Amino acid sequence: MALIIKDTCTNCDMCEPECPNDAISFGDEIYEINPQLCTECVGFYEEPTCVKVCPINNCIIVDPDNIETEDELLGKFAEIHSDLL
């Protein structure tokens, strides 16, 4: 499952530098998460670091349009970070 940043984002800049996949970037108005790069930190951490550091409750949620299993997320992690394996 990729994550999505809701419009309650205050652009605090906390999430972008924490993403190990460089999936977060500034969009037209708020930060956005690229679903092709988001692994919910599977392969790196127990929980998504962007959610952990976000000061706004429930601002970063599961993207209902990009539901993936943990195995799919691990596969995406392996593709993105083949240099680490």
Secondary structure, 3 states (H helix, E strand, C coil): CCEEECCCCCCCCCCHHHCCCCCEEECCCCEEECCCCCCCCCCCCCCCHHHHHCCCCCCEEECCCCCCCHHHHHHHHHHHCHHHC
